């Protein structure tokens, strides 16, 4: 019992020391660059030729929790003019959300202006920790 009380007192003391240090301004604050990280990459078409014109919706999601809707970590939309075989993208990702996510991965949708789905990435594209990613989409067959 004495050991448990001593542990509690020690932990309470550490917590108090952290609060005092933070209040005094001696604890370092995380700058904007430490709170988020910049991911860049490209989306290319699995078919030969150019990506169709439309809007690419690229999402980074927590995909590893069974029986639960994927939690969005970050999202970006990029327009495809229909004149390139790959489209570059960039997204700001909250670092703590990415580090605590269970199997974060990318989903990509290419939609026409009227919302008609043209292409998706049919396989999970899990985030490997790299700050530069390469994603491939396949046409949707109706």
C-alpha positions in Angstrom: 0.0 0.0 0.0 2.8 2.4 0.8 4.4 1.7 -2.5 1.2 2.6 -4.3 0.9 5.8 -2.4 4.5 6.8 -3.1 3.9 6.1 -6.8 0.8 8.3 -6.8 2.6 11.1 -5.0 5.6 10.9 -7.4 3.3 11.0 -10.5 1.3 13.9 -9.0 4.6 15.7 -8.4 5.7 15.2 -12.0 2.4 16.4 -13.2 2.6 19.5 -11.1 6.1 20.2 -12.3 5.0 20.0 -15.9 2.1 22.4 -15.2 4.4 24.8 -13.5 7.0 24.6 -16.3 4.3 25.2 -18.9 2.8 28.1 -17.0 6.3 29.7 -16.7 6.8 29.4 -20.4 9.8 27.1 -20.2 8.2 24.2 -21.9 8.7 24.3 -25.7 5.5 24.8 -27.7 5.1 22.9 -31.0 5.3 25.2 -34.0 2.9 24.8 -36.9 5.4 22.8 -38.8 5.6 20.3 -36.0 1.8 19.9 -35.6 1.3 19.1 -39.3 3.3 17.4 -42.0 3.2 18.0 -45.7 2.5 15.0 -47.9 3.0 15.3 -51.6 2.5 12.8 -54.4 1.0 12.0 -57.7 -2.2 10.2 -58.9 -1.8 8.3 -62.2 -4.2 6.3 -64.4 -3.8 2.5 -64.6 -5.1 2.7 -68.2 -2.8 3.9 -71.0 -3.4 7.5 -71.8 -4.5 10.6 -70.0 -6.5 11.0 -66.8 -10.1 12.0 -67.7 -11.2 15.5 -66.9 -12.8 15.9 -63.5 -12.1 16.4 -59.8 -9.8 14.1 -57.9 -10.8 13.6 -54.2 -7.9 12.3 -52.3 -8.4 11.2 -48.7 -6.1 9.9 -46.0 -8.1 7.8 -43.6 -7.7 5.5 -40.7 -8.6 2.2 -42.3 -7.6 -0.5 -39.8 -10.5 -0.5 -37.4 -13.0 -3.3 -38.2 -16.7 -2.6 -38.1 -16.1 1.1 -37.9 -16.4 3.8 -40.6 -13.0 5.1 -41.8 -12.0 8.2 -39.9 -10.8 11.0 -42.2 -7.3 12.4 -41.3 -6.9 14.7 -44.2 -8.5 15.4 -47.6 -7.6 17.4 -50.7 -9.3 18.0 -54.1 -7.4 18.5 -57.3 -8.8 19.2 -60.8 -7.8 17.1 -63.7 -8.0 18.9 -67.1 -7.9 15.7 -69.0 -4.5 16.6 -70.6 -2.0 14.8 -68.2 -1.2 11.2 -67.5 -0.5 12.0 -63.8 -1.7 14.8 -61.4 0.4 16.1 -58.5 -1.2 16.8 -55.1 -0.2 18.2 -51.8 -1.9 17.8 -48.4 -1.3 19.1 -44.9 -1.8 16.2 -42.4 -2.1 16.6 -38.6 0.9 14.7 -37.3 -0.6 13.4 -34.1 -3.7 12.0 -35.9 -1.4 10.3 -38.5 0.9 8.8 -35.8 -2.0 7.4 -33.7 -4.1 6.1 -36.7 -4.6 2.4 -37.2 -3.3 1.5 -40.7 -3.8 4.9 -42.4 -4.4 4.6 -46.1 -5.5 6.6 -49.1 -8.7 6.5 -51.1 -9.0 8.3 -54.4 -12.1 9.1 -56.5 -12.2 10.8 -59.8 -15.6 12.4 -60.5 -17.0 14.4 -63.4 -18.4 17.8 -62.6 -21.9 16.3 -62.3 -20.7 13.8 -59.7 -20.5 10.8 -62.0 -17.7 8.5 -60.7 -15.1 7.8 -63.4 -12.2 6.1 -61.5 -11.1 4.9 -58.0 -8.2 3.1 -56.4 -9.7 -0.3 -55.9 -7.0 -1.6 -53.5 -5.9 -0.2 -50.2 -3.0 2.2 -50.6 -1.7 2.2 -47.1 0.5 5.0 -45.9 4.1 3.8 -45.5 5.5 6.8 -43.6 6.9 8.4 -46.7 6.2 12.1 -47.3 6.0 11.4 -51.1 3.3 9.0 -52.3 2.3 7.5 -55.7 -1.3 6.5 -56.2 -2.9 4.7 -59.1 -6.6 4.8 -60.1 -8.6 2.4 -62.3 -11.6 3.3 -64.4 -15.0 2.3 -63.0 -17.0 0.0 -65.3 -20.7 0.4 -65.3 
